[in-house]
Each structure stands twice: as C-alpha cells, then as structure tokens.
Amino acid sequence: MNQLRWRKSSFSEPGSDTCVEIAGSSTSGPHLRESTDPATVITTSRPALRALLVAVKRGQFADGAR
C-alpha cells in the first residue's frame, strides 16, 4: 500500500490534517483512509464507492437524515 498515490478530499478544510484520502490501484479496487490514521486502509469496489458518494451528495448521512 505504500506505493499508492493518495489524494486528499477537495472538501477538506484548507490547512486541516483531518480528511478522507483516496487512492486508485490497477490491481484492486479504490482505497480509502482517514489522514489521522493512515495505517488503516479500506479497500472497496468501484460500484460500492460510487453508491457511497451518491448517498453523501444526497445528504443521506447529514445530521437528522434517515
């Protein structure tokens, strides 16, 4: 996993060390990690990541959303 190129979320606050990072791989699915815990990496599938991003954009994880 050390050879992955991690990209910081564009929604992260400027100058903040707390963010979600993503890396692609030609041999496995996308990888996600929290910048404050870079040793913990989640590997998922492209369809699952796409579904997560759609749900986030719709506000399904906002406070009070069900």
mmJSON file of the N, C-alpha and C atoms, coordinates in Angstrom:
{"data_MODEL":{"atom_site":{
"group_PDB":["ATOM","ATOM","ATOM","ATOM","ATOM","ATOM","ATOM","ATOM","ATOM","ATOM","ATOM","ATOM","ATOM","ATOM","ATOM","ATOM","ATOM","ATOM","ATOM","ATOM","ATOM","ATOM","ATOM","ATOM","ATOM","ATOM","ATOM","ATOM","ATOM","ATOM","ATOM","ATOM","ATOM","ATOM","ATOM","ATOM","ATOM","ATOM","ATOM","ATOM","ATOM","ATOM","ATOM","ATOM","ATOM","ATOM","ATOM","ATOM","ATOM","ATOM","ATOM","ATOM","ATOM","ATOM","ATOM","ATOM","ATOM","ATOM","ATOM","ATOM","ATOM","ATOM","ATOM","ATOM","ATOM","ATOM","ATOM","ATOM","ATOM","ATOM","ATOM","ATOM","ATOM","ATOM","ATOM","ATOM","ATOM","ATOM","ATOM","ATOM","ATOM","ATOM","ATOM","ATOM","ATOM","ATOM","ATOM","ATOM","ATOM","ATOM","ATOM","ATOM","ATOM","ATOM","ATOM","ATOM","ATOM","ATOM","ATOM","ATOM","ATOM","ATOM","ATOM","ATOM","ATOM","ATOM","ATOM","ATOM","ATOM","ATOM","ATOM","ATOM","ATOM","ATOM","ATOM","ATOM","ATOM","ATOM","ATOM","ATOM","ATOM","ATOM","ATOM","ATOM","ATOM","ATOM","ATOM","ATOM","ATOM","ATOM","ATOM","ATOM","ATOM","ATOM","ATOM","ATOM","ATOM","ATOM","ATOM","ATOM","ATOM","ATOM","ATOM","ATOM","ATOM","ATOM","ATOM","ATOM","ATOM","ATOM","ATOM","ATOM","ATOM","ATOM","ATOM","ATOM","ATOM","ATOM","ATOM","ATOM","ATOM","ATOM","ATOM","ATOM","ATOM","ATOM","ATOM","ATOM","ATOM","ATOM","ATOM","ATOM","ATOM","ATOM","ATOM","ATOM","ATOM","ATOM","ATOM","ATOM","ATOM","ATOM","ATOM","ATOM","ATOM","ATOM","ATOM","ATOM","ATOM","ATOM","ATOM","ATOM","ATOM","ATOM","ATOM","ATOM","ATOM","ATOM"],
"id":[1,2,3,4,5,6,7,8,9,10,11,12,13,14,15,16,17,18,19,20,21,22,23,24,25,26,27,28,29,30,31,32,33,34,35,36,37,38,39,40,41,42,43,44,45,46,47,48,49,50,51,52,53,54,55,56,57,58,59,60,61,62,63,64,65,66,67,68,69,70,71,72,73,74,75,76,77,78,79,80,81,82,83,84,85,86,87,88,89,90,91,92,93,94,95,96,97,98,99,100,101,102,103,104,105,106,107,108,109,110,111,112,113,114,115,116,117,118,119,120,121,122,123,124,125,126,127,128,129,130,131,132,133,134,135,136,137,138,139,140,141,142,143,144,145,146,147,148,149,150,151,152,153,154,155,156,157,158,159,160,161,162,163,164,165,166,167,168,169,170,171,172,173,174,175,176,177,178,179,180,181,182,183,184,185,186,187,188,189,190,191,192,193,194,195,196,197,198],
"type_symbol":["N","C","C","N","C","C","N","C","C","N","C","C","N","C","C","N","C","C","N","C","C","N","C","C","N","C","C","N","C","C","N","C","C","N","C","C","N","C","C","N","C","C","N","C","C","N","C","C","N","C","C","N","C","C","N","C","C","N","C","C","N","C","C","N","C","C","N","C","C","N","C","C","N","C","C","N","C","C","N","C","C","N","C","C","N","C","C","N","C","C","N","C","C","N","C","C","N","C","C","N","C","C","N","C","C","N","C","C","N","C","C","N","C","C","N","C","C","N","C","C","N","C","C","N","C","C","N","C","C","N","C","C","N","C","C","N","C","C","N","C","C","N","C","C","N","C","C","N","C","C","N","C","C","N","C","C","N","C","C","N","C","C","N","C","C","N","C","C","N","C","C","N","C","C","N","C","C","N","C","C","N","C","C","N","C","C","N","C","C","N","C","C","N","C","C","N","C","C"],
"label_atom_id":["N","CA","C","N","CA","C","N","CA","C","N","CA","C","N","CA","C","N","CA","C","N","CA","C","N","CA","C","N","CA","C","N","CA","C","N","CA","C","N","CA","C","N","CA","C","N","CA","C","N","CA","C","N","CA","C","N","CA","C","N","CA","C","N","CA","C","N","CA","C","N","CA","C","N","CA","C","N","CA","C","N","CA","C","N","CA","C","N","CA","C","N","CA","C","N","CA","C","N","CA","C","N","CA","C","N","CA","C","N","CA","C","N","CA","C","N","CA","C","N","CA","C","N","CA","C","N","CA","C","N","CA","C","N","CA","C","N","CA","C","N","CA","C","N","CA","C","N","CA","C","N","CA","C","N","CA","C","N","CA","C","N","CA","C","N","CA","C","N","CA","C","N","CA","C","N","CA","C","N","CA","C","N","CA","C","N","CA","C","N","CA","C","N","CA","C","N","CA","C","N","CA","C","N","CA","C","N","CA","C","N","CA","C","N","CA","C","N","CA","C","N","CA","C","N","CA","C","N","CA","C"],
"label_alt_id":[null,null,null,null,null,null,null,null,null,null,null,null,null,null,null,null,null,null,null,null,null,null,null,null,null,null,null,null,null,null,null,null,null,null,null,null,null,null,null,null,null,null,null,null,null,null,null,null,null,null,null,null,null,null,null,null,null,null,null,null,null,null,null,null,null,null,null,null,null,null,null,null,null,null,null,null,null,null,null,null,null,null,null,null,null,null,null,null,null,null,null,null,null,null,null,null,null,null,null,null,null,null,null,null,null,null,null,null,null,null,null,null,null,null,null,null,null,null,null,null,null,null,null,null,null,null,null,null,null,null,null,null,null,null,null,null,null,null,null,null,null,null,null,null,null,null,null,null,null,null,null,null,null,null,null,null,null,null,null,null,null,null,null,null,null,null,null,null,null,null,null,null,null,null,null,null,null,null,null,null,null,null,null,null,null,null,null,null,null,null,null,null,null,null,null,null,null,null],
"label_comp_id":["MET","MET","MET","ASN","ASN","ASN","GLN","GLN","GLN","LEU","LEU","LEU","ARG","ARG","ARG","TRP","TRP","TRP","ARG","ARG","ARG","LYS","LYS","LYS","SER","SER","SER","SER","SER","SER","PHE","PHE","PHE","SER","SER","SER","GLU","GLU","GLU","PRO","PRO","PRO","GLY","GLY","GLY","SER","SER","SER","ASP","ASP","ASP","THR","THR","THR","CYS","CYS","CYS","VAL","VAL","VAL","GLU","GLU","GLU","ILE","ILE","ILE","ALA","ALA","ALA","GLY","GLY","GLY","SER","SER","SER","SER","SER","SER","THR","THR","THR","SER","SER","SER","GLY","GLY","GLY","PRO","PRO","PRO","HIS","HIS","HIS","LEU","LEU","LEU","ARG","ARG","ARG","GLU","GLU","GLU","SER","SER","SER","THR","THR","THR","ASP","ASP","ASP","PRO","PRO","PRO","ALA","ALA","ALA","THR","THR","THR","VAL","VAL","VAL","ILE","ILE","ILE","THR","THR","THR","THR","THR","THR","SER","SER","SER","ARG","ARG","ARG","PRO","PRO","PRO","ALA","ALA","ALA","LEU","LEU","LEU","ARG","ARG","ARG","ALA","ALA","ALA","LEU","LEU","LEU","LEU","LEU","LEU","VAL","VAL","VAL","ALA","ALA","ALA","VAL","VAL","VAL","LYS","LYS","LYS","ARG","ARG","ARG","GLY","GLY","GLY","GLN","GLN","GLN","PHE","PHE","PHE","ALA","ALA","ALA","ASP","ASP","ASP","GLY","GLY","GLY","ALA","ALA","ALA","ARG","ARG","ARG"],
"label_asym_id":["A","A","A","A","A","A","A","A","A","A","A","A","A","A","A","A","A","A","A","A","A","A","A","A","A","A","A","A","A","A","A","A","A","A","A","A","A","A","A","A","A","A","A","A","A","A","A","A","A","A","A","A","A","A","A","A","A","A","A","A","A","A","A","A","A","A","A","A","A","A","A","A","A","A","A","A","A","A","A","A","A","A","A","A","A","A","A","A","A","A","A","A","A","A","A","A","A","A","A","A","A","A","A","A","A","A","A","A","A","A","A","A","A","A","A","A","A","A","A","A","A","A","A","A","A","A","A","A","A","A","A","A","A","A","A","A","A","A","A","A","A","A","A","A","A","A","A","A","A","A","A","A","A","A","A","A","A","A","A","A","A","A","A","A","A","A","A","A","A","A","A","A","A","A","A","A","A","A","A","A","A","A","A","A","A","A","A","A","A","A","A","A","A","A","A","A","A","A"],
"label_entity_id":["1","1","1","1","1","1","1","1","1","1","1","1","1","1","1","1","1","1","1","1","1","1","1","1","1","1","1","1","1","1","1","1","1","1","1","1","1","1","1","1","1","1","1","1","1","1","1","1","1","1","1","1","1","1","1","1","1","1","1","1","1","1","1","1","1","1","1","1","1","1","1","1","1","1","1","1","1","1","1","1","1","1","1","1","1","1","1","1","1","1","1","1","1","1","1","1","1","1","1","1","1","1","1","1","1","1","1","1","1","1","1","1","1","1","1","1","1","1","1","1","1","1","1","1","1","1","1","1","1","1","1","1","1","1","1","1","1","1","1","1","1","1","1","1","1","1","1","1","1","1","1","1","1","1","1","1","1","1","1","1","1","1","1","1","1","1","1","1","1","1","1","1","1","1","1","1","1","1","1","1","1","1","1","1","1","1","1","1","1","1","1","1","1","1","1","1","1","1"],
"label_seq_id":[1,1,1,2,2,2,3,3,3,4,4,4,5,5,5,6,6,6,7,7,7,8,8,8,9,9,9,10,10,10,11,11,11,12,12,12,13,13,13,14,14,14,15,15,15,16,16,16,17,17,17,18,18,18,19,19,19,20,20,20,21,21,21,22,22,22,23,23,23,24,24,24,25,25,25,26,26,26,27,27,27,28,28,28,29,29,29,30,30,30,31,31,31,32,32,32,33,33,33,34,34,34,35,35,35,36,36,36,37,37,37,38,38,38,39,39,39,40,40,40,41,41,41,42,42,42,43,43,43,44,44,44,45,45,45,46,46,46,47,47,47,48,48,48,49,49,49,50,50,50,51,51,51,52,52,52,53,53,53,54,54,54,55,55,55,56,56,56,57,57,57,58,58,58,59,59,59,60,60,60,61,61,61,62,62,62,63,63,63,64,64,64,65,65,65,66,66,66],
"pdbx_PDB_ins_code":[null,null,null,null,null,null,null,null,null,null,null,null,null,null,null,null,null,null,null,null,null,null,null,null,null,null,null,null,null,null,null,null,null,null,null,null,null,null,null,null,null,null,null,null,null,null,null,null,null,null,null,null,null,null,null,null,null,null,null,null,null,null,null,null,null,null,null,null,null,null,null,null,null,null,null,null,null,null,null,null,null,null,null,null,null,null,null,null,null,null,null,null,null,null,null,null,null,null,null,null,null,null,null,null,null,null,null,null,null,null,null,null,null,null,null,null,null,null,null,null,null,null,null,null,null,null,null,null,null,null,null,null,null,null,null,null,null,null,null,null,null,null,null,null,null,null,null,null,null,null,null,null,null,null,null,null,null,null,null,null,null,null,null,null,null,null,null,null,null,null,null,null,null,null,null,null,null,null,null,null,null,null,null,null,null,null,null,null,null,null,null,null,null,null,null,null,null,null],
"Cartn_x":[0.816,0.0,0.864,2.147,2.996,3.173,2.997,3.21,1.98,0.905,-0.311,-0.133,-0.739,-0.753,-2.053,-1.955,-3.121,-3.507,-4.816,-5.349,-6.284,-6.136,-6.938,-8.289,-9.32,-10.653,-10.67,-11.356,-11.468,-12.368,-13.089,-13.965,-13.256,-11.992,-11.235,-10.959,-10.944,-10.665,-9.2,-8.922,-7.531,-6.711,-5.538,-4.664,-5.029,-6.105,-6.536,-5.84,-5.469,-4.864,-5.911,-7.16,-8.227,-8.982,-8.83,-9.52,-9.59,-10.422,-10.506,-9.6,-8.847,-7.96,-8.33,-8.106,-8.432,-7.241,-7.056,-6.008,-6.576,-6.218,-6.634,-5.55,-5.942,-4.997,-5.418,-4.458,-4.79,-5.048,-4.672,-4.846,-5.957,-6.462,-7.565,-8.46,-9.463,-10.408,-9.835,-10.665,-10.22,-9.931,-9.02,-8.63,-8.982,-9.475,-9.836,-9.121,-8.787,-8.208,-8.496,-8.405,-8.528,-7.1,-6.852,-5.488,-4.9,-5.746,-5.242,-4.891,-5.261,-4.941,-4.555,-3.44,-3.094,-2.778,-2.542,-2.256,-3.518,-4.684,-5.948,-6.495,-6.515,-6.938,-8.111,-9.132,-10.305,-10.234,-10.364,-10.413,-11.832,-12.369,-13.755,-13.832,-15.025,-15.22,-15.64,-15.466,-15.884,-17.396,-18.25,-19.691,-20.061,-19.419,-19.72,-19.288,-18.122,-17.662,-18.588,-19.005,-19.93,-21.235,-21.768,-23.009,-22.827,-21.692,-21.405,-21.365,-20.666,-20.56,-21.911,-22.745,-24.092,-24.892,-24.814,-25.555,-25.06,-23.754,-23.206,-23.689,-23.632,-24.067,-25.549,-26.348,-27.779,-28.07,-27.053,-27.238,-27.776,-27.663,-28.226,-27.499,-26.323,-25.592,-25.552,-26.31,-26.36,-27.089,-26.793,-27.469,-28.973,-29.668,-31.131,-31.669,-30.829,-31.301,-31.528,-32.508,-32.81,-32.885],
"Cartn_y":[-1.195,0.0,1.266,1.157,2.339,2.993,2.247,2.8,3.507,3.538,4.202,5.714,6.405,7.876,8.329,8.848,9.278,10.693,10.903,12.231,12.668,13.907,14.488,14.936,14.773,15.213,16.713,17.119,18.548,19.269,18.528,19.125,19.325,18.943,19.127,20.609,21.004,22.398,22.704,23.847,24.22,24.252,23.653,23.63,22.585,21.835,20.82,19.495,18.8,17.477,16.372,16.729,15.738,15.7,14.608,14.497,13.036,12.805,11.497,11.536,10.455,10.352,9.116,9.166,8.059,7.772,6.501,6.095,5.019,5.081,4.067,3.024,1.887,0.806,0.06,-0.329,-1.066,-2.545,-3.022,-4.434,-4.716,-3.679,-3.872,-2.646,-2.618,-1.507,-0.255,0.785,2.026,1.819,2.6,2.53,3.848,3.762,4.946,4.895,6.066,6.135,7.508,7.587,8.838,9.337,10.585,11.109,11.021,11.022,10.924,9.497,8.517,7.113,6.454,6.855,6.384,4.896,4.227,2.794,1.966,2.535,1.827,2.189,1.196,1.407,0.489,1.048,0.284,0.143,-1.078,-1.327,-1.714,-1.124,-1.366,-1.586,-1.678,-1.807,-0.456,-0.272,0.984,1.211,0.183,0.411,0.784,0.172,0.494,1.922,2.339,3.704,4.69,4.381,5.254,5.415,4.31,4.368,5.212,5.087,5.896,7.383,7.721,9.126,9.715,8.935,9.404,9.671,8.756,8.922,10.145,10.368,11.539,12.817,12.859,14.049,14.329,13.305,13.475,13.887,13.868,14.266,13.158,11.917,10.81,10.562,11.158,10.974,12.248,13.26,14.519,14.298,15.124,15.033,15.083,14.137,14.101,13.379,13.031,12.327,10.853,10.293,8.867,8.162],
"Cartn_z":[0.0,0.0,0.0,0.298,0.341,-1.021,-2.117,-3.443,-3.999,-3.261,-3.724,-3.673,-4.628,-4.625,-3.974,-2.778,-2.019,-2.41,-2.561,-2.88,-1.768,-1.361,-0.29,-0.854,-0.081,-0.481,-0.742,-1.792,-2.101,-1.096,-0.268,0.738,2.074,2.157,3.392,3.606,4.857,5.174,4.879,4.268,3.997,5.291,5.263,6.421,7.464,7.237,8.193,7.91,8.969,8.811,8.839,9.11,9.199,7.881,7.146,5.868,5.431,4.466,3.831,2.616,2.418,1.266,0.46,-0.847,-1.728,-2.637,-2.953,-3.888,-4.801,-6.051,-7.015,-7.192,-7.713,-7.951,-9.208,-10.014,-11.231,-10.943,-9.759,-9.434,-8.436,-7.781,-6.827,-6.875,-6.023,-6.019,-5.404,-5.31,-4.685,-3.189,-2.671,-1.262,-0.593,0.632,1.418,2.758,3.279,4.626,5.22,6.518,7.257,7.49,7.208,7.295,8.702,9.718,11.089,11.482,10.647,10.902,9.58,8.972,7.636,7.524,8.654,8.6,8.376,8.665,8.469,7.096,6.201,4.819,4.512,3.903,3.474,1.959,1.467,0.032,-0.322,-1.371,-1.755,-3.26,-3.774,-5.224,-5.785,-7.071,-7.699,-7.549,-7.779,-7.602,-6.17,-5.186,-3.788,-3.454,-3.944,-3.705,-4.401,-5.602,-6.334,-5.558,-5.024,-4.245,-2.982,-2.326,-1.143,-1.502,-2.569,-2.969,-3.357,-4.026,-4.382,-3.112,-2.144,-0.888,-0.122,-0.093,0.595,-0.076,-1.405,-2.137,-1.938,-1.717,-1.461,-0.027,0.816,2.208,3.091,2.675,3.437,4.761,4.944,6.184,7.016,6.597,7.339,8.662,9.621,10.938,10.745,11.339,11.261,10.033,9.085,7.875,8.208,7.536,7.742,6.427],
"occupancy":[1.0,1.0,1.0,1.0,1.0,1.0,1.0,1.0,1.0,1.0,1.0,1.0,1.0,1.0,1.0,1.0,1.0,1.0,1.0,1.0,1.0,1.0,1.0,1.0,1.0,1.0,1.0,1.0,1.0,1.0,1.0,1.0,1.0,1.0,1.0,1.0,1.0,1.0,1.0,1.0,1.0,1.0,1.0,1.0,1.0,1.0,1.0,1.0,1.0,1.0,1.0,1.0,1.0,1.0,1.0,1.0,1.0,1.0,1.0,1.0,1.0,1.0,1.0,1.0,1.0,1.0,1.0,1.0,1.0,1.0,1.0,1.0,1.0,1.0,1.0,1.0,1.0,1.0,1.0,1.0,1.0,1.0,1.0,1.0,1.0,1.0,1.0,1.0,1.0,1.0,1.0,1.0,1.0,1.0,1.0,1.0,1.0,1.0,1.0,1.0,1.0,1.0,1.0,1.0,1.0,1.0,1.0,1.0,1.0,1.0,1.0,1.0,1.0,1.0,1.0,1.0,1.0,1.0,1.0,1.0,1.0,1.0,1.0,1.0,1.0,1.0,1.0,1.0,1.0,1.0,1.0,1.0,1.0,1.0,1.0,1.0,1.0,1.0,1.0,1.0,1.0,1.0,1.0,1.0,1.0,1.0,1.0,1.0,1.0,1.0,1.0,1.0,1.0,1.0,1.0,1.0,1.0,1.0,1.0,1.0,1.0,1.0,1.0,1.0,1.0,1.0,1.0,1.0,1.0,1.0,1.0,1.0,1.0,1.0,1.0,1.0,1.0,1.0,1.0,1.0,1.0,1.0,1.0,1.0,1.0,1.0,1.0,1.0,1.0,1.0,1.0,1.0,1.0,1.0,1.0,1.0,1.0,1.0],
"B_iso_or_equiv":[0.0,0.0,0.0,0.0,0.0,0.0,0.0,0.0,0.0,0.0,0.0,0.0,0.0,0.0,0.0,0.0,0.0,0.0,0.0,0.0,0.0,0.0,0.0,0.0,0.0,0.0,0.0,0.0,0.0,0.0,0.0,0.0,0.0,0.0,0.0,0.0,0.0,0.0,0.0,0.0,0.0,0.0,0.0,0.0,0.0,0.0,0.0,0.0,0.0,0.0,0.0,0.0,0.0,0.0,0.0,0.0,0.0,0.0,0.0,0.0,0.0,0.0,0.0,0.0,0.0,0.0,0.0,0.0,0.0,0.0,0.0,0.0,0.0,0.0,0.0,0.0,0.0,0.0,0.0,0.0,0.0,0.0,0.0,0.0,0.0,0.0,0.0,0.0,0.0,0.0,0.0,0.0,0.0,0.0,0.0,0.0,0.0,0.0,0.0,0.0,0.0,0.0,0.0,0.0,0.0,0.0,0.0,0.0,0.0,0.0,0.0,0.0,0.0,0.0,0.0,0.0,0.0,0.0,0.0,0.0,0.0,0.0,0.0,0.0,0.0,0.0,0.0,0.0,0.0,0.0,0.0,0.0,0.0,0.0,0.0,0.0,0.0,0.0,0.0,0.0,0.0,0.0,0.0,0.0,0.0,0.0,0.0,0.0,0.0,0.0,0.0,0.0,0.0,0.0,0.0,0.0,0.0,0.0,0.0,0.0,0.0,0.0,0.0,0.0,0.0,0.0,0.0,0.0,0.0,0.0,0.0,0.0,0.0,0.0,0.0,0.0,0.0,0.0,0.0,0.0,0.0,0.0,0.0,0.0,0.0,0.0,0.0,0.0,0.0,0.0,0.0,0.0,0.0,0.0,0.0,0.0,0.0,0.0],
"pdbx_formal_charge":[null,null,null,null,null,null,null,null,null,null,null,null,null,null,null,null,null,null,null,null,null,null,null,null,null,null,null,null,null,null,null,null,null,null,null,null,null,null,null,null,null,null,null,null,null,null,null,null,null,null,null,null,null,null,null,null,null,null,null,null,null,null,null,null,null,null,null,null,null,null,null,null,null,null,null,null,null,null,null,null,null,null,null,null,null,null,null,null,null,null,null,null,null,null,null,null,null,null,null,null,null,null,null,null,null,null,null,null,null,null,null,null,null,null,null,null,null,null,null,null,null,null,null,null,null,null,null,null,null,null,null,null,null,null,null,null,null,null,null,null,null,null,null,null,null,null,null,null,null,null,null,null,null,null,null,null,null,null,null,null,null,null,null,null,null,null,null,null,null,null,null,null,null,null,null,null,null,null,null,null,null,null,null,null,null,null,null,null,null,null,null,null,null,null,null,null,null,null],
"auth_seq_id":[1,1,1,2,2,2,3,3,3,4,4,4,5,5,5,6,6,6,7,7,7,8,8,8,9,9,9,10,10,10,11,11,11,12,12,12,13,13,13,14,14,14,15,15,15,16,16,16,17,17,17,18,18,18,19,19,19,20,20,20,21,21,21,22,22,22,23,23,23,24,24,24,25,25,25,26,26,26,27,27,27,28,28,28,29,29,29,30,30,30,31,31,31,32,32,32,33,33,33,34,34,34,35,35,35,36,36,36,37,37,37,38,38,38,39,39,39,40,40,40,41,41,41,42,42,42,43,43,43,44,44,44,45,45,45,46,46,46,47,47,47,48,48,48,49,49,49,50,50,50,51,51,51,52,52,52,53,53,53,54,54,54,55,55,55,56,56,56,57,57,57,58,58,58,59,59,59,60,60,60,61,61,61,62,62,62,63,63,63,64,64,64,65,65,65,66,66,66],
"auth_comp_id":["MET","MET","MET","ASN","ASN","ASN","GLN","GLN","GLN","LEU","LEU","LEU","ARG","ARG","ARG","TRP","TRP","TRP","ARG","ARG","ARG","LYS","LYS","LYS","SER","SER","SER","SER","SER","SER","PHE","PHE","PHE","SER","SER","SER","GLU","GLU","GLU","PRO","PRO","PRO","GLY","GLY","GLY","SER","SER","SER","ASP","ASP","ASP","THR","THR","THR","CYS","CYS","CYS","VAL","VAL","VAL","GLU","GLU","GLU","ILE","ILE","ILE","ALA","ALA","ALA","GLY","GLY","GLY","SER","SER","SER","SER","SER","SER","THR","THR","THR","SER","SER","SER","GLY","GLY","GLY","PRO","PRO","PRO","HIS","HIS","HIS","LEU","LEU","LEU","ARG","ARG","ARG","GLU","GLU","GLU","SER","SER","SER","THR","THR","THR","ASP","ASP","ASP","PRO","PRO","PRO","ALA","ALA","ALA","THR","THR","THR","VAL","VAL","VAL","ILE","ILE","ILE","THR","THR","THR","THR","THR","THR","SER","SER","SER","ARG","ARG","ARG","PRO","PRO","PRO","ALA","ALA","ALA","LEU","LEU","LEU","ARG","ARG","ARG","ALA","ALA","ALA","LEU","LEU","LEU","LEU","LEU","LEU","VAL","VAL","VAL","ALA","ALA","ALA","VAL","VAL","VAL","LYS","LYS","LYS","ARG","ARG","ARG","GLY","GLY","GLY","GLN","GLN","GLN","PHE","PHE","PHE","ALA","ALA","ALA","ASP","ASP","ASP","GLY","GLY","GLY","ALA","ALA","ALA","ARG","ARG","ARG"],
"auth_asym_id":["A","A","A","A","A","A","A","A","A","A","A","A","A","A","A","A","A","A","A","A","A","A","A","A","A","A","A","A","A","A","A","A","A","A","A","A","A","A","A","A","A","A","A","A","A","A","A","A","A","A","A","A","A","A","A","A","A","A","A","A","A","A","A","A","A","A","A","A","A","A","A","A","A","A","A","A","A","A","A","A","A","A","A","A","A","A","A","A","A","A","A","A","A","A","A","A","A","A","A","A","A","A","A","A","A","A","A","A","A","A","A","A","A","A","A","A","A","A","A","A","A","A","A","A","A","A","A","A","A","A","A","A","A","A","A","A","A","A","A","A","A","A","A","A","A","A","A","A","A","A","A","A","A","A","A","A","A","A","A","A","A","A","A","A","A","A","A","A","A","A","A","A","A","A","A","A","A","A","A","A","A","A","A","A","A","A","A","A","A","A","A","A","A","A","A","A","A","A"],
"auth_atom_id":["N","CA","C","N","CA","C","N","CA","C","N","CA","C","N","CA","C","N","CA","C","N","CA","C","N","CA","C","N","CA","C","N","CA","C","N","CA","C","N","CA","C","N","CA","C","N","CA","C","N","CA","C","N","CA","C","N","CA","C","N","CA","C","N","CA","C","N","CA","C","N","CA","C","N","CA","C","N","CA","C","N","CA","C","N","CA","C","N","CA","C","N","CA","C","N","CA","C","N","CA","C","N","CA","C","N","CA","C","N","CA","C","N","CA","C","N","CA","C","N","CA","C","N","CA","C","N","CA","C","N","CA","C","N","CA","C","N","CA","C","N","CA","C","N","CA","C","N","CA","C","N","CA","C","N","CA","C","N","CA","C","N","CA","C","N","CA","C","N","CA","C","N","CA","C","N","CA","C","N","CA","C","N","CA","C","N","CA","C","N","CA","C","N","CA","C","N","CA","C","N","CA","C","N","CA","C","N","CA","C","N","CA","C","N","CA","C","N","CA","C","N","CA","C","N","CA","C","N","CA","C"],
"pdbx_PDB_model_num":[1,1,1,1,1,1,1,1,1,1,1,1,1,1,1,1,1,1,1,1,1,1,1,1,1,1,1,1,1,1,1,1,1,1,1,1,1,1,1,1,1,1,1,1,1,1,1,1,1,1,1,1,1,1,1,1,1,1,1,1,1,1,1,1,1,1,1,1,1,1,1,1,1,1,1,1,1,1,1,1,1,1,1,1,1,1,1,1,1,1,1,1,1,1,1,1,1,1,1,1,1,1,1,1,1,1,1,1,1,1,1,1,1,1,1,1,1,1,1,1,1,1,1,1,1,1,1,1,1,1,1,1,1,1,1,1,1,1,1,1,1,1,1,1,1,1,1,1,1,1,1,1,1,1,1,1,1,1,1,1,1,1,1,1,1,1,1,1,1,1,1,1,1,1,1,1,1,1,1,1,1,1,1,1,1,1,1,1,1,1,1,1,1,1,1,1,1,1]
}}}
